[in-house]
Amino acid sequence: MFNHVGHLTLALGTTDDQVEAILSGLLALPGQIHGLVEAEVVRDAGLTDGNATLRFHMRFDSEEAWRVYGKHPAHVAVVTEHIAPVLGSKAFVQYDDAAVRRGFATTPE
């Protein structure tokens, strides 16, 4: 799988309705864009100042599907209509599952 993860920091004054429109718009994309197999979105818990407002994780069946997604009209509409008007800053990461490195806790003896 190929992954696209983003953290969006929204402008002060962004309403709950505007945030929900972003989350709903992103969650609707897997049914509209071929190769986008899963969308996961979450709002920050609000425990630390300076955190991003929300995080999304899109999973694709290939890097090519991710490239198509970037220009797909349904994705562009979510960005144009819901994200861009309230966006403060953004950060993205793309990666293949094969590149993921993991660490695990060990139990003390």
Backbone as XML, in Angstrom:
<?xml version="1.0"?>
<chain id="A" units="angstrom">
  <residue number="1" name="MET">
    <atom name="N" x="0.833" y="-1.186" z="0.000"/>
    <atom name="CA" x="0.000" y="0.000" z="0.000"/>
    <atom name="C" x="0.871" y="1.241" z="0.000"/>
  </residue>
  <residue number="2" name="PHE">
    <atom name="N" x="0.337" y="2.307" z="-0.587"/>
    <atom name="CA" x="1.001" y="3.601" z="-0.607"/>
    <atom name="C" x="0.172" y="4.546" z="0.257"/>
  </residue>
  <residue number="3" name="ASN">
    <atom name="N" x="0.832" y="5.343" z="1.071"/>
    <atom name="CA" x="0.167" y="6.158" z="2.079"/>
    <atom name="C" x="0.415" y="7.641" z="1.872"/>
  </residue>
  <residue number="4" name="HIS">
    <atom name="N" x="-0.604" y="8.422" z="2.201"/>
    <atom name="CA" x="-0.529" y="9.881" z="2.183"/>
    <atom name="C" x="-1.119" y="10.344" z="3.509"/>
  </residue>
  <residue number="5" name="VAL">
    <atom name="N" x="-0.269" y="10.951" z="4.346"/>
    <atom name="CA" x="-0.693" y="11.415" z="5.661"/>
    <atom name="C" x="-0.506" y="12.923" z="5.710"/>
  </residue>
  <residue number="6" name="GLY">
    <atom name="N" x="-1.502" y="13.607" z="6.244"/>
    <atom name="CA" x="-1.409" y="15.059" z="6.347"/>
    <atom name="C" x="-1.856" y="15.560" z="7.696"/>
  </residue>
  <residue number="7" name="HIS">
    <atom name="N" x="-1.219" y="16.623" z="8.127"/>
    <atom name="CA" x="-1.634" y="17.367" z="9.314"/>
    <atom name="C" x="-2.027" y="18.750" z="8.835"/>
  </residue>
  <residue number="8" name="LEU">
    <atom name="N" x="-3.235" y="19.152" z="9.155"/>
    <atom name="CA" x="-3.733" y="20.460" z="8.766"/>
    <atom name="C" x="-3.953" y="21.305" z="10.008"/>
  </residue>
  <residue number="9" name="THR">
    <atom name="N" x="-3.407" y="22.495" z="10.008"/>
    <atom name="CA" x="-3.684" y="23.465" z="11.063"/>
    <atom name="C" x="-4.615" y="24.493" z="10.459"/>
  </residue>
  <residue number="10" name="LEU">
    <atom name="N" x="-5.783" y="24.608" z="11.056"/>
    <atom name="CA" x="-6.801" y="25.495" z="10.514"/>
    <atom name="C" x="-6.743" y="26.854" z="11.217"/>
  </residue>
  <residue number="11" name="ALA">
    <atom name="N" x="-7.201" y="27.875" z="10.525"/>
    <atom name="CA" x="-7.151" y="29.246" z="11.024"/>
    <atom name="C" x="-8.028" y="29.407" z="12.267"/>
  </residue>
  <residue number="12" name="LEU">
    <atom name="N" x="-7.607" y="30.329" z="13.125"/>
    <atom name="CA" x="-8.439" y="30.673" z="14.278"/>
    <atom name="C" x="-9.793" y="31.137" z="13.772"/>
  </residue>
  <residue number="13" name="GLY">
    <atom name="N" x="-10.834" y="30.747" z="14.464"/>
    <atom name="CA" x="-12.174" y="31.123" z="14.047"/>
    <atom name="C" x="-12.852" y="30.092" z="13.162"/>
  </residue>
  <residue number="14" name="THR">
    <atom name="N" x="-12.125" y="29.039" z="12.767"/>
    <atom name="CA" x="-12.742" y="27.968" z="11.987"/>
    <atom name="C" x="-13.804" y="27.305" z="12.855"/>
  </residue>
  <residue number="15" name="THR">
    <atom name="N" x="-14.996" y="27.156" z="12.325"/>
    <atom name="CA" x="-16.105" y="26.612" z="13.113"/>
    <atom name="C" x="-16.099" y="25.083" z="13.105"/>
  </residue>
  <residue number="16" name="ASP">
    <atom name="N" x="-16.801" y="24.502" z="14.062"/>
    <atom name="CA" x="-16.953" y="23.045" z="14.095"/>
    <atom name="C" x="-17.600" y="22.538" z="12.814"/>
  </residue>
  <residue number="17" name="ASP">
    <atom name="N" x="-18.553" y="23.291" z="12.281"/>
    <atom name="CA" x="-19.206" y="22.890" z="11.035"/>
    <atom name="C" x="-18.208" y="22.848" z="9.875"/>
  </residue>
  <residue number="18" name="GLN">
    <atom name="N" x="-17.289" y="23.803" z="9.833"/>
    <atom name="CA" x="-16.276" y="23.810" z="8.777"/>
    <atom name="C" x="-15.324" y="22.626" z="8.920"/>
  </residue>
  <residue number="19" name="VAL">
    <atom name="N" x="-14.946" y="22.308" z="10.154"/>
    <atom name="CA" x="-14.082" y="21.140" z="10.382"/>
    <atom name="C" x="-14.817" y="19.869" z="9.975"/>
  </residue>
  <residue number="20" name="GLU">
    <atom name="N" x="-16.065" y="19.742" z="10.350"/>
    <atom name="CA" x="-16.843" y="18.559" z="9.986"/>
    <atom name="C" x="-16.991" y="18.423" z="8.476"/>
  </residue>
  <residue number="21" name="ALA">
    <atom name="N" x="-17.121" y="19.535" z="7.772"/>
    <atom name="CA" x="-17.216" y="19.486" z="6.309"/>
    <atom name="C" x="-15.924" y="18.944" z="5.708"/>
  </residue>
  <residue number="22" name="ILE">
    <atom name="N" x="-14.780" y="19.318" z="6.273"/>
    <atom name="CA" x="-13.497" y="18.792" z="5.804"/>
    <atom name="C" x="-13.418" y="17.299" z="6.067"/>
  </residue>
  <residue number="23" name="LEU">
    <atom name="N" x="-13.727" y="16.893" z="7.297"/>
    <atom name="CA" x="-13.644" y="15.475" z="7.651"/>
    <atom name="C" x="-14.583" y="14.639" z="6.792"/>
  </residue>
  <residue number="24" name="SER">
    <atom name="N" x="-15.810" y="15.090" z="6.634"/>
    <atom name="CA" x="-16.790" y="14.352" z="5.823"/>
    <atom name="C" x="-16.364" y="14.299" z="4.360"/>
  </residue>
  <residue number="25" name="GLY">
    <atom name="N" x="-15.841" y="15.407" z="3.852"/>
    <atom name="CA" x="-15.391" y="15.437" z="2.466"/>
    <atom name="C" x="-14.259" y="14.464" z="2.212"/>
  </residue>
  <residue number="26" name="LEU">
    <atom name="N" x="-13.285" y="14.416" z="3.124"/>
    <atom name="CA" x="-12.173" y="13.481" z="2.975"/>
    <atom name="C" x="-12.638" y="12.033" z="3.087"/>
  </residue>
  <residue number="27" name="LEU">
    <atom name="N" x="-13.544" y="11.764" z="4.021"/>
    <atom name="CA" x="-14.031" y="10.392" z="4.208"/>
    <atom name="C" x="-14.846" y="9.888" z="3.021"/>
  </residue>
  <residue number="28" name="ALA">
    <atom name="N" x="-15.414" y="10.779" z="2.252"/>
    <atom name="CA" x="-16.214" y="10.380" z="1.083"/>
    <atom name="C" x="-15.363" y="10.044" z="-0.138"/>
  </residue>
  <residue number="29" name="LEU">
    <atom name="N" x="-14.089" y="10.396" z="-0.127"/>
    <atom name="CA" x="-13.261" y="10.224" z="-1.328"/>
    <atom name="C" x="-13.000" y="8.779" z="-1.746"/>
  </residue>
  <residue number="30" name="PRO">
    <atom name="N" x="-12.852" y="7.811" z="-0.829"/>
    <atom name="CA" x="-12.579" y="6.442" z="-1.297"/>
    <atom name="C" x="-13.629" y="5.884" z="-2.249"/>
  </residue>
  <residue number="31" name="GLY">
    <atom name="N" x="-14.862" y="6.271" z="-2.117"/>
    <atom name="CA" x="-15.893" y="5.793" z="-3.024"/>
    <atom name="C" x="-15.903" y="6.498" z="-4.374"/>
  </residue>
  <residue number="32" name="GLN">
    <atom name="N" x="-15.098" y="7.548" z="-4.493"/>
    <atom name="CA" x="-15.113" y="8.361" z="-5.704"/>
    <atom name="C" x="-13.834" y="8.272" z="-6.532"/>
  </residue>
  <residue number="33" name="ILE">
    <atom name="N" x="-12.737" y="7.845" z="-5.909"/>
    <atom name="CA" x="-11.439" y="7.864" z="-6.591"/>
    <atom name="C" x="-10.881" y="6.448" z="-6.649"/>
  </residue>
  <residue number="34" name="HIS">
    <atom name="N" x="-10.740" y="5.937" z="-7.848"/>
    <atom name="CA" x="-10.216" y="4.582" z="-8.044"/>
    <atom name="C" x="-8.809" y="4.472" z="-7.463"/>
  </residue>
  <residue number="35" name="GLY">
    <atom name="N" x="-8.572" y="3.433" z="-6.686"/>
    <atom name="CA" x="-7.259" y="3.198" z="-6.106"/>
    <atom name="C" x="-7.093" y="3.751" z="-4.711"/>
  </residue>
  <residue number="36" name="LEU">
    <atom name="N" x="-7.997" y="4.629" z="-4.282"/>
    <atom name="CA" x="-8.001" y="5.110" z="-2.900"/>
    <atom name="C" x="-8.845" y="4.135" z="-2.096"/>
  </residue>
  <residue number="37" name="VAL">
    <atom name="N" x="-8.197" y="3.321" z="-1.275"/>
    <atom name="CA" x="-8.900" y="2.214" z="-0.634"/>
    <atom name="C" x="-9.381" y="2.520" z="0.779"/>
  </residue>
  <residue number="38" name="GLU">
    <atom name="N" x="-8.810" y="3.538" z="1.415"/>
    <atom name="CA" x="-9.224" y="3.833" z="2.791"/>
    <atom name="C" x="-8.879" y="5.274" z="3.139"/>
  </residue>
  <residue number="39" name="ALA">
    <atom name="N" x="-9.761" y="5.910" z="3.891"/>
    <atom name="CA" x="-9.505" y="7.241" z="4.429"/>
    <atom name="C" x="-9.755" y="7.190" z="5.929"/>
  </residue>
  <residue number="40" name="GLU">
    <atom name="N" x="-8.830" y="7.782" z="6.674"/>
    <atom name="CA" x="-8.958" y="7.866" z="8.132"/>
    <atom name="C" x="-8.716" y="9.320" z="8.511"/>
  </residue>
  <residue number="41" name="VAL">
    <atom name="N" x="-9.597" y="9.890" z="9.320"/>
    <atom name="CA" x="-9.452" y="11.275" z="9.744"/>
    <atom name="C" x="-9.693" y="11.378" z="11.242"/>
  </residue>
  <residue number="42" name="VAL">
    <atom name="N" x="-9.026" y="12.353" z="11.866"/>
    <atom name="CA" x="-9.222" y="12.554" z="13.300"/>
    <atom name="C" x="-8.889" y="13.999" z="13.659"/>
  </residue>
  <residue number="43" name="ARG">
    <atom name="N" x="-9.656" y="14.538" z="14.585"/>
    <atom name="CA" x="-9.354" y="15.866" z="15.145"/>
    <atom name="C" x="-8.365" y="15.697" z="16.278"/>
  </residue>
  <residue number="44" name="ASP">
    <atom name="N" x="-7.506" y="16.676" z="16.449"/>
    <atom name="CA" x="-6.578" y="16.675" z="17.574"/>
    <atom name="C" x="-7.361" y="16.749" z="18.878"/>
  </residue>
  <residue number="45" name="ALA">
    <atom name="N" x="-6.852" y="16.102" z="19.913"/>
    <atom name="CA" x="-7.518" y="16.071" z="21.221"/>
    <atom name="C" x="-7.465" y="17.417" z="21.939"/>
  </residue>
  <residue number="46" name="GLY">
    <atom name="N" x="-6.650" y="18.330" z="21.456"/>
    <atom name="CA" x="-6.611" y="19.665" z="22.038"/>
    <atom name="C" x="-5.851" y="19.759" z="23.355"/>
  </residue>
  <residue number="47" name="LEU">
    <atom name="N" x="-4.921" y="18.857" z="23.592"/>
    <atom name="CA" x="-4.208" y="18.826" z="24.865"/>
    <atom name="C" x="-2.981" y="19.730" z="24.895"/>
  </residue>
  <residue number="48" name="THR">
    <atom name="N" x="-2.435" y="20.077" z="23.725"/>
    <atom name="CA" x="-1.214" y="20.864" z="23.654"/>
    <atom name="C" x="-1.372" y="21.988" z="22.644"/>
  </residue>
  <residue number="49" name="ASP">
    <atom name="N" x="-1.051" y="23.199" z="23.060"/>
    <atom name="CA" x="-1.076" y="24.330" z="22.130"/>
    <atom name="C" x="-0.066" y="24.108" z="21.011"/>
  </residue>
  <residue number="50" name="GLY">
    <atom name="N" x="-0.416" y="24.541" z="19.824"/>
    <atom name="CA" x="0.491" y="24.449" z="18.695"/>
    <atom name="C" x="0.339" y="23.203" z="17.856"/>
  </residue>
  <residue number="51" name="ASN">
    <atom name="N" x="-0.471" y="22.248" z="18.308"/>
    <atom name="CA" x="-0.697" y="21.049" z="17.503"/>
    <atom name="C" x="-1.537" y="21.385" z="16.271"/>
  </residue>
  <residue number="52" name="ALA">
    <atom name="N" x="-1.447" y="20.520" z="15.275"/>
    <atom name="CA" x="-2.325" y="20.638" z="14.114"/>
    <atom name="C" x="-3.765" y="20.410" z="14.559"/>
  </residue>
  <residue number="53" name="THR">
    <atom name="N" x="-4.699" y="20.889" z="13.771"/>
    <atom name="CA" x="-6.125" y="20.750" z="14.076"/>
    <atom name="C" x="-6.628" y="19.350" z="13.773"/>
  </residue>
  <residue number="54" name="LEU">
    <atom name="N" x="-6.138" y="18.778" z="12.673"/>
    <atom name="CA" x="-6.600" y="17.452" z="12.295"/>
    <atom name="C" x="-5.524" y="16.706" z="11.518"/>
  </residue>
  <residue number="55" name="ARG">
    <atom name="N" x="-5.719" y="15.394" z="11.483"/>
    <atom name="CA" x="-4.815" y="14.496" z="10.757"/>
    <atom name="C" x="-5.656" y="13.615" z="9.847"/>
  </residue>
  <residue number="56" name="PHE">
    <atom name="N" x="-5.143" y="13.381" z="8.644"/>
    <atom name="CA" x="-5.797" y="12.403" z="7.775"/>
    <atom name="C" x="-4.763" y="11.405" z="7.277"/>
  </residue>
  <residue number="57" name="HIS">
    <atom name="N" x="-5.238" y="10.218" z="6.968"/>
    <atom name="CA" x="-4.381" y="9.152" z="6.445"/>
    <atom name="C" x="-5.156" y="8.493" z="5.307"/>
  </residue>
  <residue number="58" name="MET">
    <atom name="N" x="-4.630" y="8.629" z="4.111"/>
    <atom name="CA" x="-5.232" y="8.022" z="2.922"/>
    <atom name="C" x="-4.354" y="6.859" z="2.488"/>
  </residue>
  <residue number="59" name="ARG">
    <atom name="N" x="-4.982" y="5.716" z="2.210"/>
    <atom name="CA" x="-4.246" y="4.522" z="1.766"/>
    <atom name="C" x="-4.655" y="4.199" z="0.325"/>
  </residue>
  <residue number="60" name="PHE">
    <atom name="N" x="-3.638" y="4.025" z="-0.505"/>
    <atom name="CA" x="-3.837" y="3.775" z="-1.930"/>
    <atom name="C" x="-3.266" y="2.422" z="-2.313"/>
  </residue>
  <residue number="61" name="ASP">
    <atom name="N" x="-3.786" y="1.860" z="-3.402"/>
    <atom name="CA" x="-3.241" y="0.574" z="-3.844"/>
    <atom name="C" x="-1.918" y="0.736" z="-4.596"/>
  </residue>
  <residue number="62" name="SER">
    <atom name="N" x="-1.538" y="1.996" z="-4.918"/>
    <atom name="CA" x="-0.258" y="2.220" z="-5.602"/>
    <atom name="C" x="0.114" y="3.703" z="-5.533"/>
  </residue>
  <residue number="63" name="GLU">
    <atom name="N" x="1.380" y="3.981" z="-5.811"/>
    <atom name="CA" x="1.821" y="5.373" z="-5.909"/>
    <atom name="C" x="1.098" y="6.082" z="-7.048"/>
  </residue>
  <residue number="64" name="GLU">
    <atom name="N" x="0.885" y="5.383" z="-8.139"/>
    <atom name="CA" x="0.180" y="5.975" z="-9.272"/>
    <atom name="C" x="-1.234" y="6.407" z="-8.880"/>
  </residue>
  <residue number="65" name="ALA">
    <atom name="N" x="-1.919" y="5.601" z="-8.078"/>
    <atom name="CA" x="-3.262" y="5.980" z="-7.617"/>
    <atom name="C" x="-3.207" y="7.270" z="-6.800"/>
  </residue>
  <residue number="66" name="TRP">
    <atom name="N" x="-2.154" y="7.421" z="-5.982"/>
    <atom name="CA" x="-1.986" y="8.661" z="-5.211"/>
    <atom name="C" x="-1.797" y="9.846" z="-6.157"/>
  </residue>
  <residue number="67" name="ARG">
    <atom name="N" x="-1.028" y="9.653" z="-7.216"/>
    <atom name="CA" x="-0.794" y="10.744" z="-8.170"/>
    <atom name="C" x="-2.105" y="11.156" z="-8.865"/>
  </residue>
  <residue number="68" name="VAL">
    <atom name="N" x="-2.934" y="10.187" z="-9.197"/>
    <atom name="CA" x="-4.241" y="10.472" z="-9.808"/>
    <atom name="C" x="-5.127" y="11.234" z="-8.814"/>
  </residue>
  <residue number="69" name="TYR">
    <atom name="N" x="-5.120" y="10.808" z="-7.571"/>
    <atom name="CA" x="-5.904" y="11.442" z="-6.495"/>
    <atom name="C" x="-5.614" y="12.941" z="-6.407"/>
  </residue>
  <residue number="70" name="GLY">
    <atom name="N" x="-4.351" y="13.312" z="-6.512"/>
    <atom name="CA" x="-3.975" y="14.712" z="-6.377"/>
    <atom name="C" x="-4.669" y="15.640" z="-7.349"/>
  </residue>
  <residue number="71" name="LYS">
    <atom name="N" x="-5.025" y="15.129" z="-8.520"/>
    <atom name="CA" x="-5.662" y="15.941" z="-9.563"/>
    <atom name="C" x="-7.141" y="15.606" z="-9.762"/>
  </residue>
  <residue number="72" name="HIS">
    <atom name="N" x="-7.619" y="14.607" z="-9.035"/>
    <atom name="CA" x="-9.008" y="14.162" z="-9.231"/>
    <atom name="C" x="-9.987" y="15.272" z="-8.825"/>
  </residue>
  <residue number="73" name="PRO">
    <atom name="N" x="-11.021" y="15.503" z="-9.630"/>
    <atom name="CA" x="-11.978" y="16.579" z="-9.335"/>
    <atom name="C" x="-12.630" y="16.482" z="-7.942"/>
  </residue>
  <residue number="74" name="ALA">
    <atom name="N" x="-12.894" y="15.279" z="-7.453"/>
    <atom name="CA" x="-13.512" y="15.143" z="-6.131"/>
    <atom name="C" x="-12.553" y="15.617" z="-5.033"/>
  </residue>
  <residue number="75" name="HIS">
    <atom name="N" x="-11.284" y="15.271" z="-5.160"/>
    <atom name="CA" x="-10.282" y="15.726" z="-4.193"/>
    <atom name="C" x="-10.080" y="17.230" z="-4.304"/>
  </residue>
  <residue number="76" name="VAL">
    <atom name="N" x="-9.941" y="17.721" z="-5.509"/>
    <atom name="CA" x="-9.747" y="19.157" z="-5.726"/>
    <atom name="C" x="-10.921" y="19.946" z="-5.146"/>
  </residue>
  <residue number="77" name="ALA">
    <atom name="N" x="-12.133" y="19.427" z="-5.269"/>
    <atom name="CA" x="-13.315" y="20.103" z="-4.727"/>
    <atom name="C" x="-13.252" y="20.202" z="-3.201"/>
  </residue>
  <residue number="78" name="VAL">
    <atom name="N" x="-12.854" y="19.126" z="-2.530"/>
    <atom name="CA" x="-12.739" y="19.167" z="-1.066"/>
    <atom name="C" x="-11.710" y="20.218" z="-0.655"/>
  </residue>
  <residue number="79" name="VAL">
    <atom name="N" x="-10.582" y="20.223" z="-1.337"/>
    <atom name="CA" x="-9.530" y="21.192" z="-1.017"/>
    <atom name="C" x="-10.025" y="22.619" z="-1.283"/>
  </residue>
  <residue number="80" name="THR">
    <atom name="N" x="-10.587" y="22.843" z="-2.443"/>
    <atom name="CA" x="-11.004" y="24.190" z="-2.845"/>
    <atom name="C" x="-12.165" y="24.724" z="-2.007"/>
  </residue>
  <residue number="81" name="GLU">
    <atom name="N" x="-13.165" y="23.878" z="-1.794"/>
    <atom name="CA" x="-14.389" y="24.329" z="-1.127"/>
    <atom name="C" x="-14.288" y="24.331" z="0.396"/>
  </residue>
  <residue number="82" name="HIS">
    <atom name="N" x="-13.538" y="23.380" z="0.962"/>
    <atom name="CA" x="-13.575" y="23.228" z="2.418"/>
    <atom name="C" x="-12.249" y="23.493" z="3.128"/>
  </residue>
  <residue number="83" name="ILE">
    <atom name="N" x="-11.141" y="23.079" z="2.527"/>
    <atom name="CA" x="-9.857" y="23.207" z="3.220"/>
    <atom name="C" x="-9.219" y="24.578" z="2.978"/>
  </residue>
  <residue number="84" name="ALA">
    <atom name="N" x="-9.060" y="24.969" z="1.741"/>
    <atom name="CA" x="-8.344" y="26.207" z="1.415"/>
    <atom name="C" x="-8.895" y="27.449" z="2.132"/>
  </residue>
  <residue number="85" name="PRO">
    <atom name="N" x="-10.215" y="27.598" z="2.260"/>
    <atom name="CA" x="-10.720" y="28.815" z="2.898"/>
    <atom name="C" x="-10.344" y="28.963" z="4.380"/>
  </residue>
  <residue number="86" name="VAL">
    <atom name="N" x="-9.972" y="27.865" z="5.039"/>
    <atom name="CA" x="-9.682" y="27.940" z="6.478"/>
    <atom name="C" x="-8.279" y="27.438" z="6.829"/>
  </residue>
  <residue number="87" name="LEU">
    <atom name="N" x="-7.463" y="27.153" z="5.828"/>
    <atom name="CA" x="-6.151" y="26.558" z="6.068"/>
    <atom name="C" x="-5.148" y="27.575" z="6.590"/>
  </residue>
  <residue number="88" name="GLY">
    <atom name="N" x="-4.502" y="27.206" z="7.704"/>
    <atom name="CA" x="-3.401" y="28.000" z="8.228"/>
    <atom name="C" x="-2.080" y="27.444" z="7.736"/>
  </residue>
  <residue number="89" name="SER">
    <atom name="N" x="-1.874" y="26.143" z="7.949"/>
    <atom name="CA" x="-0.654" y="25.480" z="7.472"/>
    <atom name="C" x="-0.926" y="23.998" z="7.279"/>
  </residue>
  <residue number="90" name="LYS">
    <atom name="N" x="0.014" y="23.357" z="6.588"/>
    <atom name="CA" x="-0.152" y="21.937" z="6.285"/>
    <atom name="C" x="1.215" y="21.272" z="6.257"/>
  </residue>
  <residue number="91" name="ALA">
    <atom name="N" x="1.203" y="19.958" z="6.493"/>
    <atom name="CA" x="2.409" y="19.135" z="6.372"/>
    <atom name="C" x="1.961" y="17.759" z="5.898"/>
  </residue>
  <residue number="92" name="PHE">
    <atom name="N" x="2.676" y="17.206" z="4.912"/>
    <atom name="CA" x="2.316" y="15.918" z="4.342"/>
    <atom name="C" x="3.509" y="14.979" z="4.337"/>
  </residue>
  <residue number="93" name="VAL">
    <atom name="N" x="3.213" y="13.688" z="4.355"/>
    <atom name="CA" x="4.218" y="12.639" z="4.186"/>
    <atom name="C" x="3.596" y="11.577" z="3.285"/>
  </residue>
  <residue number="94" name="GLN">
    <atom name="N" x="4.363" y="11.100" z="2.300"/>
    <atom name="CA" x="3.942" y="9.972" z="1.480"/>
    <atom name="C" x="4.978" y="8.875" z="1.662"/>
  </residue>
  <residue number="95" name="TYR">
    <atom name="N" x="4.494" y="7.617" z="1.716"/>
    <atom name="CA" x="5.423" y="6.499" z="1.903"/>
    <atom name="C" x="4.757" y="5.187" z="1.512"/>
  </residue>
  <residue number="96" name="ASP">
    <atom name="N" x="5.600" y="4.238" z="1.176"/>
    <atom name="CA" x="5.156" y="2.880" z="0.890"/>
    <atom name="C" x="5.235" y="2.070" z="2.180"/>
  </residue>
  <residue number="97" name="ASP">
    <atom name="N" x="4.294" y="1.157" z="2.370"/>
    <atom name="CA" x="4.307" y="0.320" z="3.583"/>
    <atom name="C" x="5.649" y="-0.375" z="3.789"/>
  </residue>
  <residue number="98" name="ALA">
    <atom name="N" x="6.330" y="-0.727" z="2.700"/>
    <atom name="CA" x="7.607" y="-1.443" z="2.809"/>
    <atom name="C" x="8.684" y="-0.598" z="3.483"/>
  </residue>
  <residue number="99" name="ALA">
    <atom name="N" x="8.511" y="0.715" z="3.520"/>
    <atom name="CA" x="9.513" y="1.600" z="4.114"/>
    <atom name="C" x="9.296" y="1.844" z="5.613"/>
  </residue>
  <residue number="100" name="VAL">
    <atom name="N" x="8.192" y="1.338" z="6.154"/>
    <atom name="CA" x="7.864" y="1.592" z="7.566"/>
    <atom name="C" x="8.801" y="0.824" z="8.481"/>
  </residue>
  <residue number="101" name="ARG">
    <atom name="N" x="9.315" y="1.517" z="9.468"/>
    <atom name="CA" x="10.162" y="0.905" z="10.496"/>
    <atom name="C" x="9.384" y="0.944" z="11.813"/>
  </residue>
  <residue number="102" name="ARG">
    <atom name="N" x="9.488" y="-0.114" z="12.604"/>
    <atom name="CA" x="8.718" y="-0.216" z="13.841"/>
    <atom name="C" x="9.607" y="-0.543" z="15.024"/>
  </residue>
  <residue number="103" name="GLY">
    <atom name="N" x="9.217" y="-0.048" z="16.175"/>
    <atom name="CA" x="9.855" y="-0.400" z="17.425"/>
    <atom name="C" x="8.779" y="-0.923" z="18.373"/>
  </residue>
  <residue number="104" name="PHE">
    <atom name="N" x="9.138" y="-1.840" z="19.216"/>
    <atom name="CA" x="8.188" y="-2.459" z="20.137"/>
    <atom name="C" x="8.740" y="-2.426" z="21.547"/>
  </residue>
  <residue number="105" name="ALA">
    <atom name="N" x="7.862" y="-2.293" z="22.485"/>
    <atom name="CA" x="8.263" y="-2.360" z="23.887"/>
    <atom name="C" x="8.645" y="-3.783" z="24.233"/>
  </residue>
  <residue number="106" name="THR">
    <atom name="N" x="9.635" y="-3.906" z="25.072"/>
    <atom name="CA" x="10.013" y="-5.225" z="25.564"/>
    <atom name="C" x="9.615" y="-5.309" z="27.028"/>
  </residue>
  <residue number="107" name="THR">
    <atom name="N" x="9.282" y="-6.488" z="27.459"/>
    <atom name="CA" x="8.875" y="-6.657" z="28.855"/>
    <atom name="C" x="10.122" y="-6.862" z="29.710"/>
  </residue>
  <residue number="108" name="PRO">
    <atom name="N" x="10.198" y="-6.180" z="30.856"/>
    <atom name="CA" x="11.370" y="-6.372" z="31.735"/>
    <atom name="C" x="11.412" y="-7.794" z="32.290"/>
  </residue>
  <residue number="109" name="GLU">
    <atom name="N" x="12.621" y="-8.270" z="32.481"/>
    <atom name="CA" x="12.775" y="-9.639" z="33.012"/>
    <atom name="C" x="12.785" y="-9.638" z="34.504"/>
  </residue>
</chain>
